[in-house]
Amino acid sequence: MRISLRCPLYDAITYHGGAKNVEITKKLIHAARNAHGIYTESLKKKKEEQNLESHSKAIKRKATETIKELARKRRMILEDARHQIEELDSQMNKLGSA
């Protein structure tokens, strides 16, 4: 028997004596009938998994953007507070030296 990765069906048929000698069973008929359904179900499952993955990535991306925005706001508030402290210190120094 020749083993080929390109044409396993052809190889299996020729191994059993050609297309005229292959036994057609109920199991083979049902497998042929159900093949497309199984394939479409597999595609649906893959798409759902990809959708879940992309949704989770979008959530992570949004969370990262929110964290960056909050960090920027925090820096601005701290900077404003430092400026106010410096102004108050300078006013206290002016009053203390007078």
Summary of the structure (lengths in Angstrom):
residues: 98
radius of gyration: 36.1
end to end distance: 107.3
largest distance: 114.8
contacts: 177
relative contact order: 0.04
helix: 85%
strand: 0%
